[in-house]
Amino acid sequence: MDFLFTNIAYASVDSFVLNVNRMIINPIIALLFAAAFAYFLYGVFQFISNQDNEEAKIKGRDHIIWGILGIVIMMGVFTILDMIMNTFNIEGIDPEEGRVEIQLPNN
């Protein structure tokens, strides 16, 4: 019965960043990839199934374009991140595994 003392949970910053990346950011990225791919497939289906209706074909084409654009933007972010990490020789960060190792300088 320690009412006067607060319980303190000790965690390092790198484990916090790793958990946020693994449990929040990576699933959101996977969901966005899946949504962009589903939007693309919906556009393909709409384009193919409405060959007689020109307006529906245009909507399907637009869905295809926006789906591809979403996928390209997300791939571009990973590519730019990888180029930055390789250019500045940053080590300890693996976005694919969601691993971040922070090394503090010794004073």
ROKOLMAR-378790 format. One record per residue: x, y, z of N, C-alpha, C, O, CB in turn. Coordinates in pm, whole numbers, padded with zeros to 5 digits, always signed. Atoms other than C-alpha are relative to their C-alpha. Glycine has a CB too. Layout:
N
XYZXYZXYZXYZXYZ...
***
This chain:
107
+00083-00118+00000+00000+00000+00000+00088+00125+00000+00100+00192+00102-00095+00000+00121-00084-00119+00013+00231+00272-00125-00079+00113-00062-00066+00140-00182+00126-00031-00083+00081-00111+00052-00009+00562-00160+00083+00126-00019+00046+00213-00099-00115+00028+00094-00080-00122+00006+00263+00822-00114+00105-00004-00111+00162+00100-00145+00066+00023+00132-00103+00013+00102+00496+00689-00381-00065-00031-00134-00157-00113-00143+00102-00109+00039+00053+00027+00134+00425+00696-00751+00079-00112-00065+00199-00126-00043+00005+00128-00089-00066+00106+00076+00503+00401-00970+00059+00062-00126-00008+00136-00197-00099-00115-00034-00069-00054+00116+00753+00486-01240+00035-00115-00092+00094-00215-00050+00128+00081+00042-00036+00099+00100+00786+00287-01557+00120+00053-00078+00114+00162-00136-00121-00031-00096-00122-00042+00069+01135+00307-01704+00002-00062-00140-00014-00183-00156+00128-00039+00081-00013+00048+00137+01171+00281-02078+00094+00095-00073+00096+00215-00047-00138-00009-00071-00092-00084+00076+01432+00406-02317-00073+00059-00120-00177+00009-00163+00125-00080-00045+00061-00069+00115+01356+00640-02605-00002-00091-00121-00099-00093-00196+00076+00130-00032-00003+00085+00118+01466+00389-02865-00103-00112+00006-00158-00149-00098+00139-00059-00017+00104+00103-00008+01230+00121-02733-00138+00062-00022-00226-00001-00080+00005-00072+00137+00127-00069+00024+00947+00376-02733-00020+00024-00149-00128-00002-00203-00004+00133+00077+00010-00026+00145+01021+00477-03094-00023-00130-00075-00101-00135-00170+00128+00071-00052+00017+00131+00064+01049+00111-03192-00143-00048+00014-00202-00097-00082+00096-00102+00059+00138+00046-00022+00711+00029-03037-00100+00085-00076-00196+00032-00132-00033+00001+00148+00091-00086+00076+00539+00332-03192+00008-00035-00147-00095-00044-00215+00034+00149+00021-00017+00034+00141+00685+00244-03530-00062-00135-00032-00130-00151-00134+00148+00000-00036+00048+00136+00026+00600-00125-03502-00150-00013+00018-00215-00085-00059+00071-00098+00092+00141+00021-00033+00252-00091-03352-00094+00101-00063-00214+00074-00074-00016+00003+00148+00088-00104+00054+00120+00230-03511+00034+00033-00144-00052+00022-00232+00008+00125+00086-00035-00052+00132+00313+00356-03813+00000-00110-00106-00058-00091-00213+00136+00066+00005-00004+00107+00100+00382+00026-03993-00138-00051-00038-00164-00070-00157+00085-00115+00051+00134+00041+00042+00017-00090-03977-00074+00107-00080-00151+00074-00171-00082-00037+00121+00064-00107+00077-00099+00251-04102+00054+00002-00143-00022+00019-00238+00022+00138+00067-00059+00003+00134+00145+00232-04395-00054-00119-00079-00088-00105-00196+00155-00008+00008+00055+00118+00069+00027-00120-04478-00146+00023-00039-00188-00017-00147+00012-00125+00090+00139-00030+00031-00335-00004-04460-00011+00097-00118-00097+00080-00204-00069+00059+00123+00003-00096+00112-00263+00290-04693+00040-00066-00132-00019-00037-00236+00094+00119+00030-00035+00074+00121-00087+00061-04942-00118-00085-00047-00150-00087-00166+00123-00090+00026+00114+00083+00035-00384-00176-04931-00115+00084-00055-00181+00044-00151-00048-00080+00122+00108-00087+00048-00631+00112-04974+00030+00053-00140-00059+00058-00224-00020+00116+00096-00037-00049+00134-00439+00253-05273-00013-00112-00103-00058-00089-00214+00145+00055+00000+00010+00113+00093-00422-00092-05431-00147-00036-00026-00185-00065-00140+00076-00122+00055+00143+00028+00017-00794-00153-05369-00066+00107-00087-00151+00075-00170-00071-00008+00139+00054-00109+00082-00876+00189-05519+00039-00019-00146-00041+00005-00236+00051+00138+00051-00046+00029+00136-00666+00097-05823-00082-00114-00061-00128-00103-00175+00149-00037+00001+00077+00113+00052-00843-00239-05861-00146+00037-00026-00206-00009-00123+00007-00118+00097+00136-00048+00021-01182-00071-05820-00009+00079-00131-00105+00065-00206-00046+00087+00119-00003-00076+00125-01088+00167-06103+00012-00091-00121-00053-00067-00223+00115+00098+00002-00013+00096+00110-00981-00124-06324-00133-00070-00025-00176-00082-00140+00111-00105+00030+00130+00065+00014-01308-00304-06256-00103+00094-00062-00178+00055-00151-00049-00050+00137+00095-00098+00051-01509+00011-06321+00028+00032-00147-00065+00048-00226+00005+00129+00084-00037-00029+00138-01317+00081-06643-00038-00115-00094-00088-00092-00203+00151+00029-00010+00027+00116+00086-01357-00272-06780-00150-00029-00008-00200-00064-00115+00074-00124+00052+00141+00038+00000-01719-00327-06677-00090+00104-00067-00204+00072-00102-00046-00022+00141+00082-00105+00059-01845+00004-06823+00054+00044-00135+00081+00162-00157-00009+00119+00094-00053-00034+00131-01722-00012-07179-00098+00082-00083-00056+00155-00172+00036-00126-00074+00101-00074+00078-02050+00133-07312-00019+00142+00052-00056+00231-00026-00132-00075+00003+00024-00129-00062-02070+00427-07072+00133+00078+00008+00222+00041+00085-00063-00017+00140-00125-00076+00006-01801+00686-07148+00029+00074+00131+00145+00085+00171-00006+00100-00114-00019-00072-00126-01856+00881-06825+00052-00093+00109+00138-00055+00188-00131+00066+00044-00047+00097-00100-01809+00569-06611+00143-00045-00031+00220-00072+00060-00095-00121+00004-00137+00035+00037-01495+00480-06807+00097+00109+00045+00207+00078+00091+00011-00020-00152-00086-00110-00043-01352+00824-06730+00019-00004+00152+00129+00019+00202-00060+00137-00044-00012+00013-00146-01428+00776-06358+00093-00116+00036+00176-00103+00126-00139-00022+00063-00087+00115-00023-01262+00434-06370+00145+00034-00029+00234-00003+00047-00043-00117-00084-00136-00042+00034-00957+00581-06542+00057+00091+00107+00174+00079+00144+00001+00071-00136-00046-00090-00107-00936+00854-06277+00034-00078+00127+00132-00047+00194-00107+00106+00030-00030+00083-00118-00952+00592-06000+00131-00076-00020+00210-00089+00074-00115-00099+00027-00125+00070+00030-00672+00397-06170+00118+00095+00020+00217+00059+00083-00001-00056-00144-00109-00098-00010-00456+00710-06194+00028+00036+00145+00143+00039+00187-00034+00126-00081-00020-00039-00139-00514+00814-05832+00053-00116+00084+00132-00094+00176-00132+00051+00060-00054+00116-00072-00448+00460-05707+00148-00019-00028+00226-00044+00064-00075-00127-00040-00142+00010+00035-00119+00443-05896+00078+00114+00063+00189+00093+00113+00018+00001-00154-00067-00115-00059-00029+00791-05775+00022-00020+00151+00129+00013+00203-00082+00128-00025-00015+00027-00143-00090+00690-05412+00110-00101+00027+00190-00084+00119-00131-00049+00058-00104+00102-00017+00128+00381-05448+00138+00059-00029+00233+00032+00044-00027-00121-00091-00129-00060+00037+00405+00580-05620+00049+00096+00108+00168+00098+00139-00012+00073-00135-00040-00093-00106+00404+00848-05349+00052-00075+00121+00154-00036+00178-00118+00090+00040-00046+00075-00116+00435+00591-05071+00133-00070-00028+00218-00076+00060-00105-00103+00043-00129+00059+00035+00715+00410-05254+00108+00106-00007+00223+00081+00029-00011-00075-00135-00095-00110+00006+00882+00745-05314+00050+00041+00137+00167+00075+00153-00061+00118-00070-00041-00035-00136+00886+00820-04943+00104-00100+00050+00205-00060+00107-00123+00002+00096-00098+00100-00041+01066+00491-04874+00131+00017-00076+00239+00001-00019-00056-00141-00021-00121-00019+00080+01309+00559-05160+00079+00121+00047+00201+00113+00062-00037+00016-00148-00068-00121-00049+01388+00912-05040+00063-00025+00136+00176+00017+00162-00097+00118+00007-00053+00033-00132+01432+00786-04684+00125-00086-00012+00223-00063+00059-00106-00071+00085-00115+00087+00020+01669+00515-04804+00118+00077-00058+00232+00055-00017-00036-00117-00092-00107-00081+00058+01868+00765-05015+00064+00090+00105+00186+00105+00107-00053+00084-00115-00053-00086-00106+01904+01001-04717+00086-00082+00097+00194-00039+00136-00115+00071+00076-00075+00083-00093+02015+00719-04490+00132-00046-00060+00232-00053+00011-00084-00120+00042-00124+00043+00064+02272+00596-04744+00094+00117-00024+00215+00101-00012-00031-00070-00132-00083-00116+00027+02397+00947-04829+00074+00045+00125+00194+00072+00120-00084+00114-00055-00061-00047-00123+02462+01048-04470+00053-00114+00087+00093-00092+00201-00100+00081+00078-00051+00118-00069+02566+00695-04368-00062-00015+00139+00008-00035+00238+00152+00007+00012+00073+00014-00125+02299+00675-04099-00019-00148+00027-00071-00223-00057-00137+00075-00005+00014+00141-00037+02307+00345-03917-00090-00010+00121-00106+00086+00196+00138-00064+00029+00083+00025-00117+02077+00195-03659-00148+00018-00026-00228-00001+00065+00042+00091+00110+00141-00018+00033+01749+00267-03841-00033-00098-00112+00031-00096-00217-00031+00148-00041+00047+00094+00101+01570-00008-04032-00151+00017-00012-00226-00043+00065+00038-00148+00036+00143-00026+00008+01228+00117-04150-00083-00122-00039-00201-00129-00008-00026+00109-00099+00075+00118+00040+01131-00220-04296-00033-00088+00119-00141-00147+00126+00078-00080-00103+00024+00080-00120+01169-00398-03962-00058+00084+00113-00107+00031+00212+00129-00066+00046+00047-00088-00106+01070-00094-03759+00098+00006+00116+00057+00019+00231-00134-00045+00050-00103+00003-00104+01400-00100-03570+00076+00132-00001+00122+00178-00105+00097-00118-00022-00076-00123-00017+01565+00217-03436+00092-00019+00119+00047-00052+00229-00094+00123+00019-00097+00005-00109+01883+00215-03230+00062+00139+00012+00130+00186-00079+00111-00109-00026-00053-00134-00024+01974+00552-03083+00125-00014+00086+00122-00076+00193-00107+00093+00068-00124+00002-00076+02332+00595-02969+00030+00142+00045+00046+00232-00037+00118-00059-00085-00030-00130-00057+02398+00886-02738+00151+00017+00011+00221-00079+00044-00067+00017+00136-00144-00020-00012+02743+01043-02742+00044-00004+00146-00030+00037+00236+00041+00134-00063-00055+00007-00135+02961+00983-02439+00063+00134+00034+00142+00187-00045+00105-00114+00013-00058-00129-00042+03048+01301-02249+00118-00020+00090+00178+00077+00135-00104+00085+00072
***
